[in-house]
Amino acid sequence: MSKTRKKKIVVVDDEQLIGTALHEALLHWQFDAKVYHDGVQAMSDLKNEPCDIVLTDVRMPNLTGMDILEKVKESAPETGVIMMTAYGTVDSAVEAMKKGAYDYITKPFSLDEIKICIDRYFKSKDLEEENQTLKQALQDKYSLESFVGQNAKILEMFKSLEIAFESDASVFISSENGTGKELIASAIHYNSPRKAKPFLKINCASIPENLFESQLFGHEKGAFTGATRTLKGVFEEADDGTLLLDEITEMPTHLQAKFLRVLQEGEFTRVGSNQTIKTDVRIIATSNGDVNKAIEEGRFRQDLFFRLNVISVAIPPLRERKDDIPLLCKHFVEKYSEKYSKSIVGIDKDALKQIQSYDWPGNVRELENLIQRSVLSCKDSTEIGLEHIQNHFPEATLLSDRESKSLLSHDISIEEMEKKLIETTLKRHNNHKTRTAEILGVTLKTLRNKIVQYGFEKKNN
């Protein structure tokens, strides 16, 4: 095992006593240290012997601390420079920081001050490297190469994404639940010029209507009952970044006009305030329903849709890209085999045939969940077989002849019939609410209200 490299620090100071004291202290602190009393010699050696920090006096003959700073930043910009200065030259040290010095220390100083400053530099450097690693990991995670699929519709979607990556325009993502809308939205943000700025997400269907405006635009203290403090909304928090509005068609109709004005004018006011706040936010909106139907029914403004749908991204449901299922299965098997330290090498042909024959109402999310459970349930096998997946594919739960005759053989209320119809359709489609709502010809919000009314959520918990 190789030893950890010692951090190297070069001291440049024409005062021999200070140089000697610093050299001894740095060696005591386990640094690799070297002292120069002449800046010219120091810079000559640094060309061939790079270091982590240059600790330099400001006022020196031949080559000043400012000269050393400029030469270090030109030849080795990743090297930290800390200036040492007397009180009379503090202004010069401050000017040096503007030109790239990390910090300055005034003479006379204690060795503790030097140690604290050096430690702070290395901590900031570690944090900077960690942030760079995280940023690179995000870019790798959300690059197009990380998405699995070769189906023609997926390749068409990739073309739309490439346009979205290079643009700052609003994006409208349409797809069913479970297809990866949030993953796609994240990819758009982290491949855009705004990637270093905030990325906030809200689900329009989950916010109570009376709190929606406050969530978007914020409110002042005392604006309404319960407003005990001033609160920023997501438009303010996401300034210069990206805002994902999931299930945008569930936004209350009375707020859609105000939201449209914000998009057009780039400004808004908090609830309870007359002060205008400027905002620069890129919008990514998603919908898992029929937007045109929502427009026809007056639940969603057509002009707002046009404003959001500058770049359109359509994610195909899994049943329309079944040729990608083997690739997806392979990807998820590898992912969860590694995560759970399993030795699963794949899926046998009978199990794969069963998987490909299913319509996947829950889309890729449902498939991933199945593979995850299957990997966990494999104990004495290196392949996922029918025995690991069969419980996921229940027999069709249509009303049986006996049930139908039973319903027709006695009086039954419309409410009872409705309850049975909703319950049966939900079962038939594995509790997939969006598909059930489409089949029954009701809105997703109406279906959710009925589910609560008939207590189906309790049954499924």
N, C-alpha and C positions, 0 to 999 in steps of 0.2 A: 504494500500500500504506500503510495507516494505521500510525502509530507505536504501540508498546506503551505503555499508560498507566503513568506513574510511580506507584509506591505512595506514598500520602500519609500522613504521620505528624504528629500534633499533639502538641506538648510543652506541659505545664502545670506551671510551677514558679515560685514567687514569688521565688526567688533568681536575680537577673538574670545573674550570671556563668555559672551552670550552664545556664540557658536559652540564652544566646548560644553557649556552647561546643557544646551539643548541636545547635543549629541549623546551625552551620557544618559539623559532622561529618556530619549527615544530608544536607546538600546535596552534600558531597564524595562520599558513598556513592550519589549519584544518586537520592535520595528527594525527593519534593515535601514540604517541611517548613514548619511554621508554629509559632511560639512564643507562648504566652500567660503572663503573670505574674499573671493573675487568672482564677480558675476560672469566675466568673459570665460574664465576657465570652466565655470559651472555649465554654461550653455554649450560649450564645446564638448564636454563629456556627456551631456544629456542627449546629444544627437545619436549616440551609440548605446547609452545606458538609460532607457526610459524609467520613470518612477511614477508613483501614485500621487504624491503631493510634493509641491515645491513650497517651502516655507521661506519667504524672502523679506528682507528689510526693504523699505521704500527708498531711503536716501543712501546711496553708495557711490563711490567714484567709478569712473569708466562706464559701467553699465548699471543703470538705476533699476529699482524694483519694477517700475512701470515698463521699462524696456524688456526685462525678463518676462513679465506677464505677456506682453505682446508676442514675443518670440515663442513662448511655451504654447500659447493658444493657437499660434499659426502652425507649429510643427506637431504638437500633440494635444489637440483640443480636449481630449478625455482626461487629461491630467488636472488635478485640482491645484489651485494657487491660493495660498493664504498670506496676506500682507502683514508685516510687523511695522508699526509706525510710532513715532513720538507724537505727543498731543498736537504739536505744531503742524504736523503734516496729515492730520485726519482727513482734510478735504481731498488730498491726493489719494488716500486710501479709498474713500467713497467713490471717487472717480474711477479707480481701478476696479471696483466691484461692478460698476456699470459696464466695464469693458470685459468682464468675465471672471474676475477673481471671486472665489467662494466666500471669503470673509476677511476681516482684518482684526488685529489685536493691538492695543495701544501699549506702548512702553511707559513705565516699567510694568511687567506682567509677572504673574506667578506661573509656575509649571503646571498647576492644576488648570489654569485658563487654557493653556496650550493643549493639554490632554483633552479637555472637554470639546474644544473646537475641532480637533482632529477626529475624535470619536463621532461628533455630529456629522462631519463630512462623510465618513465611511457609512454611517447609517443612511444618510440621504442618497448615497451612491447605490447602496443595496436596494433601497426602495425604488429608485429609478430603474434599476435592472429588473426588479420584480415586476414593475408596471410594464416594462417593455416585453417581458416574457408573457404576461397576461394578455397584452394587446396582440402579440403574435399568435397566442393560443386562440383568441377570439377570431382572428382573421382566418386561421386554419380551419376552425370549426365551421365558420359560415362561408367559406369559399365554395364556389360551384363544384369544385372537385370533391367536396365532402358529401354532396347529395347523391343518393343512390337512384339510378334509373336510366334506362336507354329507350324507353317508350317514346314514340313520336310526339305525343302530347306533352310529355315531360321535357323533351328537347325544345319544343316550342315555348314552353314556360321559361326555360333557361335564357332564351333570346330576349324575352320581356325583362327578365331580371338584369341582364347585362345593360339594357337601356336604363333601368332604374338605378343601377349602381353609378352610372355616369351622369345622372341628372339629379336635380334638386326638386323636381316636380312632385306633386301629390300622387300617391299610388293607391289604387283600389284593388284589393285581393278578394276574389270570390271563390268560395269552395265550401264543401261540406265540413262538418266537424270531424276532427281526427286526421285531417290531411296534412297538417303542419303549417297552418297559417302564421303562427307566432314565430316558428323557425324561419320561414321565408321573410317575414317582416324584420327579424333580427339580422338576417343576411343582408338585406337592403341597407339597414342602418350601418352595420359594421364594415360595409364595403363602400360607403359614401364619404364625401369630404367631412361629414358631421360625426364621424365615428368616435372622435375623442370627446364629444359633447354628450349631454344627457339623452338617455333613451327611456321614456316612460310609457307605461301601458295601462289602459283602463278598459274595463268591459262595460259597455253601455247598458247591457241587459241586467247587470247586477247592482246598479246604483239606484237607490230610491229616487223617484221623480222629484221630490221636494229638495233633494240635496245635489241634483245634477249640475245646476248652474254654479253653485259654490265649488264643486269638484273641478269644473273646467276653469273658472275665472277667479276663484278665491272670494273671500269676503272680509269686510272690516269688522272689528270688534263691535258688538251690539247691533249688527245688521239685522238679526232676527233672534228669536228665542233660542238660547243655547249657544249663540256665537260669543263665547267668553274671551276670545282672542282673535287677532287678525290672522288670517290664514291665506297662504299663497295657493292658487290653483295650478293645475298641471300645465296650463299654457305658460305661466310664469316660471315654473320649475324647469320646464323643458326648453327654455329659451336658447336659441342657437343649435338645438338638437332635434330629436325626432319624437313625435307623439303617435303611438299606436292606439287607434280607437277600434276596439273589437266589437262586432255586432252593431255597427253604426246605425242600422235601420231601426234599432230600438231606442234611439235618442228621442226624447219627448219632442213632439212637433212644434210646440211653442218656443223651443230653444234653437231649432234648426235655422231660423232666420238670423238670430244673433250670431250663431256659429258661422254662418255663411259670411256675414259682415266682417268677422274677425279674419277669415281667410282672405277676403278681398282687400281689407284695409290694413291688416297687420297691427291692430290695436284693439284693446278691450278695457272694460272697467270692472273692478271687483264689485261684488254685491254690497250695496250700502255705501258706495263711493262714487264721486263724480270725476275722479282723477283718471286720465287716460294713461294706459300703460302700453308701451310698444312691445311687440313680440315678433320673433323670427323663428318659426317652428315648421318643420316639414311634417306633413300629415300622411300617415299610412292608415287607411281605413279597411276594414274587413267585413264581409257579410257571408253568412252560411245559408241565407234564404234567397228567395226570388226577389231581387231588387225592383225589377219592372213591375211585379205584382204589388209591392209595397208602394210604389209611385202611383199606380192606378188606383189603389185604395185610399190614397191621400195620407198615408202614414210616413212618407218620405218625400222630401222636395226634389223635384227633377233638376232644378238649377243647382242644388247642392251636390247631387250626384255627378252632374257634368263637371263641377269644380273639382271634385275628388278623383274622378276617373280620368285623369290626364294620362297616366300610365296604367294599363289594365293587366293584371296578372291573374290568370285562371289556373287553379290547381286541380288537376283531374282527380276524381275519386279512384280508389284502388280497383274497383270493379271494371274501370275503363283502361286499366294498365296492368292487367293480370300477367302480361309477359315480364313485368318487373318483379313479380313475387319471388322467384328463385333468388334473384340478386338481393332483395330485401331480407329474405330469410337467412341467407348466408351472412349478410352484414350483422343482423341481430344475434345470430348464433355466436359469431365471433365476439361481439360486444359483451354479451352476458356470460359466455364461457370464461372470458378473461376476468370479468368483474367478480364472478363467484368461484374462480379458480377451478373450473370444470374442464374436462377433456372431451367436450362434445365437438365432433368434427362435421356434423351436418344433419340432414333430415332424410329419412329413407323415402323411397319413391312412392310408397302407398300413402304415407302421411302428406307428402308434398302434393300428391294428386288430390287428396281431400282438401287441402288448404287452397289449392287453385280453383276448386269447384265451388267455393263459397263466395258470396257476394260482398262480404266485408262492409256492413253498414257503418261500422266504426272506423273504417279506413285504416291507414297505416298505424295509427295509435292502437287499434284493436289487435292488429297483427303483431306489433311489437310486444304488447302485453302477453299474448299467447306464447310467443317464443320465449319470453322471460320466464313465465311459469313453467314451460316445458323444460327449459334448461335446468331449472331448480329441481324439477321432479325426476330428472334422469339420474339414477343411482348406479345401476349395473349395466348401463349401456353407453356407448359413445355416439349413438345416433338417436335423434328424436323419432319415435315411431307413433303409430296410430294410438297406442295405449296412453301416450302422453298428451294427446290433443283431443281425443274423442269427446270428452265432457264439454268441450267448447262448442260443439255443433249439435244442439238439441233438435229433436224431431220437430217438424212444423207444428205450430200451436194454433192452427185454425180451429174454428168452432167445429166440433165433431157433429155428426148427424144427430146423435142423442141430445147434445146440447142445443142444437138448432130446434129440434122437435120440442124439447122441454121449454124453450123460450116461447114457442108459438102455441103451446098447448094451454097456456094460462095467461091471464091478463098481466101486462107488464108496463110500467110507466116508461115514458121517453127517457127520463133521467136514468132509470135502471138499464135500459138498452144502451144509452150513451156510455154509461160507466163500463158495461161489459165490452162494448166495441173498442173503447180506448185501451182498456186493460189487455184485450186480446191482440190488438195491433202493436202495442208496446212490446208484448212478449214475443210476437212473431219477428220483430226487428231488434231484438236484444236491447230493449229499452232505449233505442236511438230516437231521441225526441224530434229532431229535425225531420227525419224520414217519416215518422209517424204523423207529424203535423201536415206534411205535404200530402200524404195518402188520405188523411181525413179531411183535407181542404180547409184547415184552420191555421191561424197564425201561431208562431211558436209561443208567443206570450199567452194566447188563449189556451193552448195545450198545457202550459205550465200551471196556469190558474186551475184548470180542471184536475191536474195531477194532485195539486194541493187540496182541492175541494174533496176529492174522492179518497184521499189518504194513501195514494200509491207510493209516495216517497217513503212513508213509514214502513211499507211492506218491503221495500228494497234496501232498507238500512239494517 
